[in-house]
Amino acid sequence: MVARTRARADPVERRIGTNHLVAPIRQHQTIADIIAQMDQVIARCYGAQSKLGYFAVLYRNVTVRVRDGIVAGRFEDAARMERLDVIFASRYLDALDRFWRGETPTQCWSVAFRAARAWSPIILQHLLLGMNAHINLDLAIAAAQAAPGNELPKLKRDFLEITVLLNEMIPGMEERIQKISPWFRILARVGGRTDEQLCGFAIEKARNFAWLAANKLAETAPEKIEQQIARHDQIVAGLGNTIRLPVGNLLRSGLALIRVRESRDVRAVMNVLQM
């Protein structure tokens, strides 16, 4: 499976170049490699008591579920799904590595990573900022790379199945969040939905946005790929800024109330978020 992953990825990388907007410098080989690297990220965040660990833990949970789904035959094309997942996760790991080295990752990841150094975002905001950058930008690029050109429509069923998998994880995730953020459900009341509907809506909307972006990338001429991704990155960064600093006194008041009751123990939060 490793050989197939590289065989399909190399032509795409040659087509679109190696700019970090498009492809990470270090391409991991298997989902097992990805999970091992995520474990290192989580250990580093745990030791430094960094809020970057919140999304890292959540994303590891998702990656494990995708791996298990592949093994169980949940997806139409197991090899293609592993290739997608590896490309997808490599973008996050590369962006984080760049940030830690003092370099500049994509704009949307910069918004998410910088927020981890601020005191005001609540736990859910940190998770949503990571999801925004990773789904809205990275998933679109990964899909276009894993199934380039005319191959992309064949990916759609498995692409949609990822959303089903994520929705299945929402209740458990919310139960864990409530243990460390007892009042986080205030956001659902402000949004006029149940908390589960609110999270599910956000995931589905991001997934649909990513699929449209992937199709646009598939139709873009090779010499214009980087420009197209840069424009999309700017849009996603704007969405991230809205998550980071939402508009509206009612919503901001709700966030302030949630923050008062949240755990400020980074390690305790990471422990609870783990599956």
C-alpha positions in Angstrom: 0.0 0.0 0.0 2.9 2.3 0.7 4.3 1.9 -2.8 0.9 2.7 -4.3 0.5 5.8 -2.2 3.8 7.2 -3.5 3.2 6.2 -7.0 0.0 8.1 -7.2 1.2 11.1 -5.2 4.4 11.8 -7.2 2.8 12.8 -10.6 0.5 15.1 -8.8 3.3 16.8 -6.9 5.2 17.2 -10.2 2.1 18.8 -11.8 1.5 21.3 -9.1 4.9 22.0 -7.7 6.3 21.8 -4.2 5.2 25.2 -2.8 4.1 24.6 0.8 0.7 26.1 -0.1 0.3 23.0 -2.4 2.3 20.1 -1.0 4.0 19.5 2.4 7.8 19.2 2.3 7.7 15.8 4.1 5.1 13.4 2.8 4.3 10.6 5.3 3.8 7.1 3.9 1.0 5.4 5.9 -1.6 6.2 8.4 0.5 4.4 11.0 3.3 6.9 10.3 0.8 9.8 10.7 -0.5 8.5 14.1 3.0 8.0 15.4 3.8 11.6 14.4 0.6 12.9 16.0 1.6 11.1 19.2 4.9 13.1 19.2 3.0 16.3 18.6 0.6 15.5 21.5 3.5 14.7 23.8 5.2 18.0 23.0 2.0 20.0 23.5 1.4 18.2 26.8 4.9 18.9 28.1 4.7 22.6 27.1 1.0 22.9 28.2 0.2 24.3 24.8 -3.4 24.7 23.6 -2.2 23.5 20.2 -2.7 20.1 21.8 -6.5 20.4 21.8 -6.9 20.0 18.1 -4.0 17.6 17.9 -5.9 15.2 20.3 -9.2 15.6 18.4 -7.5 15.0 15.1 -5.8 11.9 16.3 -9.1 10.5 17.4 -10.5 11.1 13.9 -7.5 9.6 12.2 -7.8 6.4 14.3 -11.5 6.2 13.3 -10.6 6.6 9.6 -8.0 3.9 9.9 -10.4 1.5 11.6 -13.0 2.4 8.9 -10.5 1.5 6.2 -9.7 -1.8 7.9 -13.4 -2.6 8.3 -14.1 -2.0 4.6 -16.2 1.1 5.2 -14.9 2.9 2.1 -15.1 1.9 -1.6 -11.4 2.2 -2.3 -9.2 1.5 0.7 -5.9 2.3 -1.0 -7.3 5.7 -2.2 -8.7 6.5 1.2 -5.4 5.9 2.9 -3.7 8.0 0.3 -6.2 10.8 0.9 -5.8 10.5 4.7 -2.0 10.6 4.5 -1.9 13.6 2.2 -4.6 15.3 4.3 -2.8 14.8 7.7 0.6 15.6 6.3 -0.6 19.1 5.5 -1.5 19.7 9.1 1.7 18.2 10.5 3.7 20.3 8.0 1.9 23.5 8.9 2.5 22.9 12.6 6.1 22.1 12.1 6.6 25.3 10.1 4.9 27.3 12.9 7.1 25.8 15.5 10.2 26.6 13.4 9.2 30.2 13.3 8.2 30.0 9.6 4.9 31.0 8.1 2.3 28.3 7.3 -0.8 29.0 5.3 -2.8 32.0 6.4 -5.7 29.9 7.9 -3.4 27.8 9.9 -1.6 30.9 11.1 -4.9 32.2 12.5 -5.5 28.9 14.3 -2.0 28.5 15.7 -1.7 32.1 16.9 -5.0 31.7 18.8 -3.4 29.0 21.0 -1.2 31.7 22.5 -4.2 33.9 23.4 -6.2 33.7 26.6 -9.6 34.5 25.3 -10.7 31.7 22.9 -12.7 28.9 24.6 -11.9 25.3 24.0 -14.5 24.8 21.3 -13.1 27.8 19.4 -9.6 26.2 19.4 -11.2 23.0 18.0 -13.3 24.9 15.4 -10.3 26.9 14.2 -8.4 23.8 13.6 -11.3 22.2 11.8 -11.8 25.3 9.7 -8.2 25.3 8.4 -8.0 21.6 8.0 -11.3 20.9 6.3 -11.9 24.0 4.3 -8.4 24.3 2.9 -6.4 21.1 3.5 -9.2 18.6 2.7 -9.9 20.4 -0.6 -6.2 20.2 -1.7 -5.8 16.6 -0.4 -8.9 15.5 -2.4 -7.6 17.1 -5.6 -4.2 15.4 -5.1 -5.5 11.9 -4.1 -7.9 11.8 -7.0 -6.5 14.2 -9.6 -8.4 15.6 -12.6 -11.1 13.2 -13.9 -10.6 10.8 -11.0 -12.1 13.3 -8.5 -15.8 12.3 -9.1 -15.0 8.7 -8.2 -13.9 9.9 -4.7 -17.2 11.6 -3.9 -18.9 8.7 -2.1 -15.9 8.1 0.2 -15.5 11.8 0.7 -19.1 12.0 1.9 -18.6 9.0 4.1 -16.0 10.9 6.1 -18.7 13.4 7.1 -20.9 10.5 8.3 -18.0 9.2 10.4 -17.4 12.7 11.9 -21.1 13.1 12.7 -21.0 9.7 14.5 -18.2 11.1 16.7 -20.0 14.3 17.7 -22.0 13.0 20.7 -18.9 11.5 22.3 -16.9 14.7 21.6 -19.6 16.9 23.2 -19.8 14.7 26.3 -16.0 15.1 26.8 -16.1 18.9 26.1 -18.9 19.3 28.7 -16.7 17.8 31.4 -14.1 20.6 31.0 -16.5 23.3 29.7 -19.8 22.9 31.5 -21.5 25.8 29.9 -20.3 25.3 26.3 -23.9 24.4 25.3 -24.8 28.1 25.6 -23.5 28.5 22.1 -26.1 26.2 20.8 -28.9 28.2 22.4 -27.4 31.4 20.9 -27.3 29.7 17.5 -30.9 28.5 17.7 -30.0 24.8 17.4 -29.2 21.9 19.6 -25.5 21.5 20.3 -25.3 18.3 18.2 -27.1 20.0 15.2 -24.8 23.0 15.5 -21.6 20.9 15.3 -23.0 18.7 12.6 -24.1 21.7 10.6 -20.6 23.2 10.8 -18.9 20.0 9.7 -21.3 19.4 6.8 -21.0 23.0 5.6 -17.2 22.8 5.7 -17.2 19.5 3.9 -19.4 20.9 1.1 -17.2 24.0 0.9 -14.1 21.7 0.6 -15.7 19.6 -2.1 -16.5 22.6 -4.2 -13.0 23.9 -3.8 -11.5 20.5 -4.7 -13.5 20.5 -7.9 -12.3 24.0 -8.7 -8.7 22.9 -8.2 -9.2 19.9 -10.4 -10.4 22.2 -13.2 -7.5 24.8 -12.7 -4.6 24.9 -15.1 -1.3 23.7 -13.5 0.4 27.1 -13.8 -2.5 28.7 -11.8 -2.9 26.1 -9.0 -0.8 28.0 -6.5 -2.6 31.3 -7.1 -6.0 29.5 -6.8 -4.9 27.9 -3.5 -3.6 31.2 -2.2 -7.0 32.9 -2.9 -8.8 30.0 -1.2 -6.5 30.2 1.8 -7.3 33.9 2.2 -11.0 33.1 2.3 -10.6 30.4 4.9 -8.4 32.6 7.0 -11.2 35.1 7.0 -13.6 32.5 8.3 -11.0 31.7 10.9 -10.9 35.3 12.1 -14.6 35.2 12.4 -14.4 32.1 14.6 -11.6 33.7 16.6 -13.4 37.1 17.1 -17.1 36.6 16.3 -19.4 39.5 15.7 -22.3 40.2 17.9 -22.7 41.2 21.6 -24.9 38.2 22.4 -22.4 35.7 21.1 -19.5 37.4 22.7 -21.3 37.5 26.0 -22.1 33.8 25.7 -18.4 33.1 25.1 -17.4 35.1 28.1 -19.8 33.1 30.3 -18.5 29.8 28.9 -14.9 30.9 29.5 -15.6 31.6 33.2 -16.5 28.0 33.9 -14.0 26.3 31.6 -10.9 24.4 32.9 -7.7 26.3 32.4 -5.6 23.2 33.0 -4.3 22.4 29.5 -3.1 18.9 30.4 -6.5 18.1 32.0 -8.3 19.3 28.9 -6.1 17.2 26.6 -6.6 14.1 28.8 -10.4 14.5 28.7 -10.5 15.1 24.9 -8.6 11.8 24.2 -10.8 8.8 23.3 
